[in-house]
């Protein structure tokens, strides 16, 4: 690998299938370019970069953000449920169970 080239990884995970693809590219490659070059879009056609959020090592990133050698681009699946609503629902269920047990 020359100084003009870098290695990055592109990651995507479904419930029962994960992919971690390494690519070598020119310095200055963006998140979107790395995703396209990795071939992951062909492997997982449900990925829509207009919908799916992306990150680098667990931190939110823009599609036009340049990458550094060793970066791991992560493509996140959309949330099925709003986390706040899910917590409220679980708390409500726990209160009901607690009341039923004490009655």
C-alpha positions in Angstrom: 0.0 0.0 0.0 1.4 3.4 -1.0 1.1 6.6 0.9 -1.5 7.7 -1.7 -3.7 4.7 -0.8 -5.6 3.8 2.4 -7.5 0.8 3.7 -11.0 1.2 5.1 -13.8 -1.2 6.1 -17.5 -1.0 5.3 -19.8 -2.8 7.7 -23.5 -3.6 7.7 -25.4 -6.0 9.9 -28.9 -7.5 9.7 -30.3 -9.8 12.4 -28.9 -13.0 10.9 -26.3 -11.7 8.5 -23.4 -9.4 8.7 -20.8 -8.1 6.3 -17.4 -6.4 6.9 -15.7 -5.6 3.7 -12.2 -4.1 3.4 -11.3 -1.9 0.5 -8.1 -0.2 -0.6 -8.7 3.2 -2.1 -7.1 6.6 -2.9 -6.6 9.1 0.0 -9.6 11.5 0.1 -12.2 8.9 -0.6 -15.6 9.8 0.9 -18.0 7.7 3.0 -20.4 7.4 0.0 -17.6 6.4 -2.4 -16.3 3.7 0.0 -19.8 2.3 0.3 -20.3 2.1 -3.4 -16.9 0.7 -4.1 -17.2 -2.0 -1.5 -20.1 -3.7 -3.4 -22.2 -3.8 -0.3 -25.1 -2.1 -2.0 -25.4 -5.0 -4.4 -25.3 -7.5 -1.6 -27.9 -5.8 0.5 -30.4 -4.1 -1.9 -32.5 -2.8 1.1 -29.8 -0.3 1.9 -30.9 3.2 0.8 -28.4 5.9 1.6 -31.1 8.5 1.5 -32.7 6.7 4.5 -30.0 4.7 6.3 -27.8 6.6 8.6 -24.0 6.1 8.5 -21.2 6.4 10.9 -17.4 6.0 11.3 -16.4 3.9 14.4 -19.8 4.4 16.0 -20.1 8.2 15.5 -22.5 9.7 13.0 -20.9 10.8 9.7 -22.0 12.5 6.5 -21.8 10.8 3.2 -19.4 13.4 1.8 -17.0 13.0 4.8 -13.5 12.0 3.8 -12.0 8.8 5.3 -8.7 8.1 6.9 -6.7 4.9 6.8 -8.2 2.3 9.2 -11.7 3.9 9.4 -14.7 1.6 9.6 -17.8 2.9 7.8 -21.0 1.6 9.4 -24.3 1.6 7.7 -27.2 1.6 10.3 -30.6 0.0 9.8 -33.6 2.2 10.4 -35.1 1.9 13.9 -38.2 -0.3 14.1 -39.6 1.5 17.2 -38.9 4.9 18.7 -36.6 4.2 21.7 -38.4 6.6 24.0 -41.8 5.1 23.2 -40.5 1.6 23.7 -39.1 2.6 27.2 -42.4 4.1 28.2 -44.3 1.0 27.1 -41.9 -1.3 29.1 -42.2 1.0 32.1 -46.0 0.9 31.9 -46.0 -2.9 31.6 -43.7 -3.2 34.7 -46.1 -1.0 36.7 -49.1 -3.1 35.7 -47.2 -6.3 36.7 -46.2 -4.7 40.0 -49.7 -3.7 40.8 -51.1 -7.1 39.9 -48.5 -8.9 42.1 -49.3 -6.7 45.1 -53.1 -7.1 44.7 
